[in-house]
Amino acid sequence: QRAQNVGRARLRGREFDARVTLWDRVELSGHYTLADAVDRSPTATSGLTLPYRPEHRGRARLNVLAPMRQHTLEAGATLDASSPFTTTRAATRTLPRRVEAHAHAAVRFGERWACRLDVRNLTDARTEDVTVFDGGVRSTQRRPIEDLLGHPTPGRSVYLTLRAQLGGTT
């Protein structure tokens, strides 16, 4: 897929962020975006939604800290979601709503050492039903989930990060 410039567009929307800490150890946070992104070019696509711009997008996160004597344990979960969105200027291909869950656990040893385990895409979702319009005919096809460049996204992914601060001050 190639990037295409849009002559004119109207982008408007609202964003909402919230964060609350409970008992000094539990943090709940969330982000929500309502977007209205419309192609206003003097072409056949005028009035259609811009590609890769879901109307609704949100994230909710829970994080728990457990301070110990010499280290701190941390665990959390994140839920990302978006409404369906088109991937073409002519709105001939629409990807369905997406919901993805992630989790992490970490331990910090003092101020200088940390180890973190992240698991992304907990449900191991790899395919989705995609609505396609071809010659005026609507069909649903099962396809690999794609990133913004059209590449298949990985299934469940596990990352281990080790961090050390050597020398200097914090």
Accessible surface in RSA format (square Angstrom, percent):
REM  Atomic radii and reference values for relative SASA: ProtOr
REM  Chains: A
REM  Algorithm: Lee & Richards
REM  Probe-radius: 1.40
REM  Slices: 20
REM RES _ NUM      All-atoms   Total-Side   Main-Chain    Non-polar    All polar
REM                ABS   REL    ABS   REL    ABS   REL    ABS   REL    ABS   REL
RES GLN A   1   143.81  80.4  63.42  46.3  80.39 191.4  52.42 111.6  91.39  69.3
RES ARG A   2   217.53  91.3 193.52  98.7  24.01  57.2  75.87 103.7 141.66  85.9
RES ALA A   3   110.21 101.3  68.75 106.1  41.46  94.3  79.70 112.2  30.51  80.8
RES GLN A   4   120.57  67.4  92.19  67.4  28.38  67.6  31.27  66.6  89.30  67.7
RES ASN A   5   143.61  99.0 124.40 120.2  19.21  46.3  31.75  76.4 111.86 108.1
RES VAL A   6    46.10  30.3  20.77  18.8  25.33  61.0  20.77  18.0  25.33  68.7
RES GLY A   7    65.56  80.8   0.00   N/A  65.56  80.8  34.03  93.4  31.53  70.6
RES ARG A   8   156.96  65.9 150.67  76.8   6.29  15.0  55.58  76.0 101.39  61.4
RES ALA A   9    49.16  45.2  14.62  22.6  34.54  78.6  14.62  20.6  34.54  91.5
RES ARG A  10    67.89  28.5  64.40  32.8   3.49   8.3  45.57  62.3  22.32  13.5
RES LEU A  11   109.93  61.2  79.94  57.2  29.99  75.4  80.30  56.4  29.63  79.7
RES ARG A  12   146.05  61.3 131.64  67.1  14.41  34.3  56.71  77.5  89.34  54.1
RES GLY A  13    36.44  44.9   0.00   N/A  36.44  44.9  14.69  40.3  21.76  48.7
RES ARG A  14   176.10  73.9 170.30  86.8   5.80  13.8  66.20  90.5 109.90  66.6
RES GLU A  15   129.00  74.1  93.99  71.1  35.01  83.4  28.69  55.5 100.31  81.9
RES PHE A  16   129.51  64.8 126.29  78.2   3.21   8.4 129.51  78.5   0.00   0.0
RES ASP A  17   105.93  74.2  81.23  80.8  24.70  58.4  32.91  77.5  73.02  72.8
RES ALA A  18    48.84  44.9  37.25  57.5  11.59  26.4  46.02  64.8   2.82   7.5
RES ARG A  19   168.14  70.6 133.08  67.8  35.05  83.5  44.01  60.1 124.13  75.2
RES VAL A  20    74.06  48.7  70.03  63.4   4.03   9.7  74.06  64.4   0.00   0.0
RES THR A  21    78.96  56.2  53.12  53.9  25.84  61.6  36.80  49.4  42.16  63.7
RES LEU A  22    59.41  33.1  56.71  40.6   2.70   6.8  59.41  41.7   0.00   0.0
RES TRP A  23   198.81  79.8 167.17  80.9  31.64  74.3 150.93  80.5  47.88  77.7
RES ASP A  24   129.14  90.5 107.39 106.9  21.75  51.4  27.87  65.6 101.27 101.0
RES ARG A  25   124.05  52.1 120.44  61.4   3.61   8.6  22.80  31.2 101.25  61.4
RES VAL A  26    27.51  18.1  27.46  24.9   0.05   0.1  27.51  23.9   0.00   0.0
RES GLU A  27    49.32  28.3  48.58  36.7   0.74   1.8  11.46  22.2  37.86  30.9
RES LEU A  28    73.40  40.9  72.22  51.7   1.18   3.0  72.36  50.8   1.04   2.8
RES SER A  29    21.93  18.5  12.09  16.1   9.84  22.7   9.41  20.0  12.52  17.5
RES GLY A  30    24.62  30.4   0.00   N/A  24.62  30.4  21.25  58.3   3.37   7.5
RES HIS A  31    62.13  34.0  56.18  39.0   5.95  15.2  44.49  45.9  17.63  20.5
RES TYR A  32    86.27  40.3  86.27  49.1   0.00   0.0  77.00  57.9   9.27  11.4
RES THR A  33    27.88  19.8  27.62  28.0   0.26   0.6  23.61  31.7   4.27   6.5
RES LEU A  34    62.24  34.7  62.06  44.4   0.18   0.5  62.06  43.6   0.18   0.5
RES ALA A  35    28.44  26.2  23.64  36.5   4.80  10.9  23.98  33.8   4.46  11.8
RES ASP A  36    50.13  35.1  46.44  46.2   3.69   8.7  24.29  57.2  25.84  25.8
RES ALA A  37     4.46   4.1   1.54   2.4   2.92   6.6   1.54   2.2   2.92   7.7
RES VAL A  38    14.81   9.7  14.81  13.4   0.00   0.0  14.81  12.9   0.00   0.0
RES ASP A  39     2.33   1.6   2.33   2.3   0.00   0.0   1.71   4.0   0.62   0.6
RES ARG A  40    87.11  36.6  80.03  40.8   7.08  16.9  23.15  31.6  63.96  38.8
RES SER A  41     2.49   2.1   2.23   3.0   0.26   0.6   2.23   4.7   0.26   0.4
RES PRO A  42   124.41  90.7  85.65  78.1  38.76 140.9 100.81  83.2  23.60 146.7
RES THR A  43    74.00  52.6  52.75  53.5  21.25  50.7  64.34  86.4   9.66  14.6
RES ALA A  44   108.03  99.3  66.02 101.9  42.01  95.6  79.21 111.5  28.82  76.3
RES THR A  45    18.83  13.4  18.83  19.1   0.00   0.0  18.83  25.3   0.00   0.0
RES SER A  46    54.94  46.4  34.42  45.9  20.51  47.2  15.92  33.9  39.02  54.7
RES GLY A  47    43.98  54.2   0.00   N/A  43.98  54.2  18.73  51.4  25.25  56.6
RES LEU A  48    62.98  35.1  61.57  44.1   1.41   3.5  62.98  44.2   0.00   0.0
RES THR A  49    65.87  46.9  60.87  61.7   5.01  11.9  26.10  35.1  39.77  60.1
RES LEU A  50    14.19   7.9  14.10  10.1   0.09   0.2  14.10   9.9   0.09   0.2
RES PRO A  51    30.58  22.3  22.97  20.9   7.61  27.7  22.97  19.0   7.61  47.3
RES TYR A  52    47.31  22.1  37.73  21.5   9.58  24.9  37.12  27.9  10.19  12.6
RES ARG A  53   120.29  50.5 115.73  59.0   4.56  10.9  12.08  16.5 108.21  65.6
RES PRO A  54     8.60   6.3   4.54   4.1   4.06  14.7   4.88   4.0   3.72  23.1
RES GLU A  55    96.37  55.3  92.34  69.9   4.04   9.6  24.53  47.4  71.84  58.7
RES HIS A  56    71.60  39.1  71.58  49.8   0.02   0.0  52.16  53.8  19.43  22.6
RES ARG A  57   119.13  50.0 117.53  59.9   1.60   3.8  43.61  59.6  75.52  45.8
RES GLY A  58    18.96  23.4   0.00   N/A  18.96  23.4  14.38  39.5   4.59  10.3
RES ARG A  59   101.86  42.8  94.98  48.4   6.88  16.4  26.53  36.3  75.33  45.7
RES ALA A  60    54.05  49.7  51.27  79.1   2.78   6.3  51.59  72.7   2.46   6.5
RES ARG A  61    94.56  39.7  89.12  45.4   5.45  13.0  17.80  24.3  76.76  46.5
RES LEU A  62    72.41  40.3  71.55  51.2   0.86   2.2  71.55  50.2   0.86   2.3
RES ASN A  63    25.91  17.9  25.20  24.3   0.72   1.7   2.91   7.0  23.00  22.2
RES VAL A  64    57.50  37.8  56.05  50.7   1.45   3.5  56.05  48.7   1.45   3.9
RES LEU A  65    55.76  31.1  54.52  39.0   1.23   3.1  54.52  38.3   1.23   3.3
RES ALA A  66    35.20  32.4  33.56  51.8   1.64   3.7  35.16  49.5   0.04   0.1
RES PRO A  67    69.87  50.9  51.67  47.1  18.20  66.2  51.82  42.8  18.05 112.2
RES MET A  68    97.84  50.7  73.55  48.7  24.29  57.8  56.54  48.1  41.30  54.7
RES ARG A  69   240.53 101.0 199.91 101.9  40.62  96.7  80.55 110.1 159.98  97.0
RES GLN A  70   151.47  84.7 135.59  99.1  15.88  37.8  47.45 101.0 104.02  78.9
RES HIS A  71    62.39  34.1  57.05  39.7   5.34  13.7  39.72  40.9  22.67  26.4
RES THR A  72    27.11  19.3  26.73  27.1   0.37   0.9   2.89   3.9  24.22  36.6
RES LEU A  73    71.13  39.6  70.79  50.6   0.35   0.9  70.98  49.9   0.15   0.4
RES GLU A  74    24.78  14.2  19.84  15.0   4.94  11.8   2.76   5.3  22.02  18.0
RES ALA A  75    50.41  46.3  49.53  76.4   0.88   2.0  49.72  70.0   0.69   1.8
RES GLY A  76    11.19  13.8   0.00   N/A  11.19  13.8   5.83  16.0   5.36  12.0
RES ALA A  77    46.97  43.2  44.74  69.1   2.22   5.1  45.14  63.6   1.83   4.8
RES THR A  78    14.20  10.1  10.62  10.8   3.58   8.5   4.97   6.7   9.22  13.9
RES LEU A  79    86.57  48.2  83.94  60.1   2.63   6.6  83.94  59.0   2.63   7.1
RES ASP A  80    29.02  20.3  27.47  27.3   1.55   3.7  20.89  49.2   8.13   8.1
RES ALA A  81    40.25  37.0  35.38  54.6   4.87  11.1  38.25  53.9   2.00   5.3
RES SER A  82    16.90  14.3  10.19  13.6   6.71  15.5  11.17  23.8   5.73   8.0
RES SER A  83    20.97  17.7  14.93  19.9   6.03  13.9  19.43  41.4   1.53   2.1
RES PRO A  84    73.44  53.5  61.33  55.9  12.11  44.0  61.48  50.8  11.96  74.3
RES PHE A  85    16.81   8.4  10.50   6.5   6.31  16.4  16.81  10.2   0.00   0.0
RES THR A  86    10.17   7.2   7.44   7.5   2.72   6.5   7.44  10.0   2.72   4.1
RES THR A  87     8.68   6.2   0.26   0.3   8.42  20.1   0.20   0.3   8.49  12.8
RES THR A  88    40.08  28.5  35.52  36.0   4.56  10.9  40.08  53.8   0.00   0.0
RES ARG A  89    50.68  21.3  43.95  22.4   6.73  16.0  15.97  21.8  34.71  21.0
RES ALA A  90    56.16  51.6  42.02  64.8  14.15  32.2  42.33  59.6  13.83  36.6
RES ALA A  91    32.85  30.2  23.63  36.5   9.22  21.0  23.63  33.3   9.22  24.4
RES THR A  92    57.19  40.7  56.43  57.2   0.77   1.8  42.53  57.1  14.67  22.2
RES ARG A  93    27.52  11.6  27.52  14.0   0.00   0.0  17.71  24.2   9.81   5.9
RES THR A  94    38.64  27.5  37.74  38.3   0.91   2.2  25.54  34.3  13.10  19.8
RES LEU A  95     2.25   1.3   2.25   1.6   0.00   0.0   2.25   1.6   0.00   0.0
RES PRO A  96    37.90  27.6  31.80  29.0   6.10  22.2  37.52  31.0   0.38   2.3
RES ARG A  97   162.22  68.1 149.52  76.2  12.70  30.2  49.71  67.9 112.51  68.2
RES ARG A  98    57.24  24.0  53.27  27.2   3.97   9.4  36.09  49.3  21.15  12.8
RES VAL A  99    73.57  48.4  48.56  44.0  25.01  60.3  48.58  42.2  24.99  67.8
RES GLU A 100    58.33  33.5  57.29  43.3   1.03   2.5  14.35  27.8  43.97  35.9
RES ALA A 101    24.28  22.3  23.17  35.8   1.11   2.5  23.17  32.6   1.11   2.9
RES HIS A 102     9.90   5.4   9.38   6.5   0.52   1.3   9.45   9.7   0.45   0.5
RES ALA A 103    31.24  28.7  27.74  42.8   3.50   8.0  29.89  42.1   1.35   3.6
RES HIS A 104    21.14  11.6  13.13   9.1   8.00  20.5  11.40  11.8   9.73  11.3
RES ALA A 105    48.97  45.0  46.35  71.5   2.61   5.9  46.65  65.7   2.31   6.1
RES ALA A 106    14.92  13.7   6.10   9.4   8.82  20.1  10.85  15.3   4.06  10.8
RES VAL A 107    30.41  20.0  30.20  27.3   0.21   0.5  30.27  26.3   0.14   0.4
RES ARG A 108    84.96  35.7  84.54  43.1   0.42   1.0  23.95  32.7  61.01  37.0
RES PHE A 109    99.58  49.8  95.54  59.2   4.04  10.5  96.55  58.5   3.02   8.6
RES GLY A 110    49.24  60.7   0.00   N/A  49.24  60.7  38.08 104.5  11.15  25.0
RES GLU A 111   125.23  71.9 113.75  86.1  11.48  27.3  46.51  90.0  78.72  64.3
RES ARG A 112    88.98  37.4  88.64  45.2   0.34   0.8  34.88  47.7  54.11  32.8
RES TRP A 113   132.79  53.3 132.54  64.2   0.25   0.6 111.26  59.3  21.53  34.9
RES ALA A 114    17.45  16.0  12.14  18.7   5.31  12.1  13.18  18.6   4.27  11.3
RES CYS A 115    36.39  27.5  34.79  38.8   1.60   3.8   8.31  21.1  28.08  30.3
RES ARG A 116    86.67  36.4  86.16  43.9   0.51   1.2  30.40  41.5  56.28  34.1
RES LEU A 117    75.28  41.9  73.89  52.9   1.39   3.5  73.89  51.9   1.39   3.7
RES ASP A 118    28.53  20.0  28.53  28.4   0.00   0.0   7.44  17.5  21.09  21.0
RES VAL A 119    27.20  17.9  27.06  24.5   0.13   0.3  27.06  23.5   0.13   0.4
RES ARG A 120   102.47  43.0 102.47  52.2   0.00   0.0  28.80  39.4  73.67  44.6
RES ASN A 121     6.33   4.4   6.31   6.1   0.02   0.0   4.91  11.8   1.42   1.4
RES LEU A 122    66.82  37.2  57.92  41.4   8.90  22.4  58.07  40.8   8.75  23.5
RES THR A 123    99.21  70.6  71.20  72.2  28.01  66.7  73.81  99.1  25.41  38.4
RES ASP A 124    44.56  31.2  35.03  34.9   9.53  22.5   6.60  15.5  37.96  37.9
RES ALA A 125    37.65  34.6  27.79  42.9   9.86  22.4  37.19  52.4   0.46   1.2
RES ARG A 126   135.06  56.7 128.07  65.3   6.98  16.6  45.53  62.2  89.52  54.3
RES THR A 127    61.45  43.7  49.04  49.7  12.41  29.6  36.89  49.6  24.55  37.1
RES GLU A 128    14.08   8.1  10.55   8.0   3.53   8.4  12.04  23.3   2.03   1.7
RES ASP A 129    72.65  50.9  64.57  64.3   8.07  19.1  16.11  37.9  56.54  56.4
RES VAL A 130     0.11   0.1   0.11   0.1   0.00   0.0   0.11   0.1   0.00   0.0
RES THR A 131    29.91  21.3  28.71  29.1   1.19   2.8   7.04   9.5  22.87  34.6
RES VAL A 132    19.67  12.9  19.67  17.8   0.00   0.0  19.67  17.1   0.00   0.0
RES PHE A 133    82.21  41.1  73.13  45.3   9.08  23.6  73.25  44.4   8.95  25.6
RES ASP A 134   108.71  76.1 100.89 100.4   7.82  18.5  23.91  56.3  84.79  84.6
RES GLY A 135    81.01  99.9   0.00   N/A  81.01  99.9  46.18 126.7  34.83  78.0
RES GLY A 136    77.13  95.1   0.00   N/A  77.13  95.1  37.61 103.2  39.52  88.5
RES VAL A 137   100.92  66.4  96.94  87.8   3.98   9.6 100.08  87.0   0.84   2.3
RES ARG A 138   163.03  68.5 137.58  70.1  25.45  60.6  37.56  51.3 125.48  76.0
RES SER A 139    45.80  38.7  38.39  51.2   7.40  17.1  39.21  83.5   6.59   9.2
RES THR A 140    89.00  63.3  58.31  59.1  30.69  73.2  36.55  49.1  52.46  79.3
RES GLN A 141    68.38  38.2  63.31  46.3   5.08  12.1  27.42  58.4  40.96  31.1
RES ARG A 142   152.38  64.0 121.53  62.0  30.85  73.5  58.26  79.6  94.12  57.0
RES ARG A 143    64.82  27.2  63.72  32.5   1.10   2.6  17.51  23.9  47.31  28.7
RES PRO A 144    70.07  51.1  69.57  63.4   0.50   1.8  69.57  57.4   0.50   3.1
RES ILE A 145    19.51  11.1  19.14  14.3   0.37   0.9  19.14  13.8   0.37   1.0
RES GLU A 146    28.41  16.3  27.27  20.6   1.14   2.7   1.79   3.5  26.62  21.7
RES ASP A 147    56.36  39.5  48.62  48.4   7.73  18.3  29.24  68.8  27.12  27.0
RES LEU A 148   117.35  65.4 108.19  77.4   9.16  23.0 108.19  76.0   9.16  24.7
RES LEU A 149   130.81  72.8 118.79  85.0  12.02  30.2 120.22  84.4  10.59  28.5
RES GLY A 150    25.35  31.3   0.00   N/A  25.35  31.3   6.47  17.7  18.88  42.3
RES HIS A 151   103.97  56.8 103.26  71.8   0.72   1.8  64.75  66.7  39.22  45.6
RES PRO A 152    95.02  69.3  77.23  70.4  17.79  64.7  77.23  63.8  17.79 110.6
RES THR A 153    36.00  25.6  24.61  24.9  11.40  27.2  24.68  33.1  11.32  17.1
RES PRO A 154    91.05  66.4  76.13  69.4  14.92  54.2  87.78  72.5   3.27  20.3
RES GLY A 155     5.56   6.9   0.00   N/A   5.56   6.9   0.06   0.2   5.49  12.3
RES ARG A 156   119.15  50.0  96.26  49.1  22.89  54.5  27.02  36.9  92.13  55.8
RES SER A 157    18.45  15.6  13.28  17.7   5.17  11.9  12.76  27.2   5.69   8.0
RES VAL A 158    94.64  62.3  64.77  58.6  29.87  72.0  64.77  56.3  29.87  81.0
RES TYR A 159   108.96  50.9 105.33  59.9   3.63   9.5  79.33  59.6  29.63  36.5
RES LEU A 160   117.83  65.6  83.93  60.0  33.90  85.2  83.93  58.9  33.90  91.2
RES THR A 161    71.04  50.5  66.51  67.4   4.53  10.8  50.68  68.1  20.35  30.8
RES LEU A 162   134.17  74.7 103.98  74.4  30.19  75.9 104.26  73.2  29.91  80.5
RES ARG A 163   109.69  46.1 103.98  53.0   5.70  13.6  64.22  87.8  45.47  27.6
RES ALA A 164    45.96  42.3  17.62  27.2  28.34  64.5  17.62  24.8  28.34  75.1
RES GLN A 165    47.74  26.7  41.11  30.0   6.63  15.8  26.82  57.1  20.92  15.9
RES LEU A 166   142.18  79.2 111.78  80.0  30.40  76.4 113.98  80.0  28.20  75.9
RES GLY A 167    54.37  67.1   0.00   N/A  54.37  67.1  40.52 111.2  13.85  31.0
RES GLY A 168    62.46  77.0   0.00   N/A  62.46  77.0  40.28 110.5  22.17  49.7
RES THR A 169   125.99  89.6 103.39 104.8  22.60  53.9  74.78 100.4  51.21  77.4
RES THR A 170   121.17  86.2  62.35  63.2  58.82 140.2  70.18  94.3  50.99  77.1
END  Absolute sums over single chains surface
CHAIN  1 A    11813.2       9654.7       2158.5       6794.3       5019.0
END  Absolute sums over all chains
TOTAL         11813.2       9654.7       2158.5       6794.3       5019.0
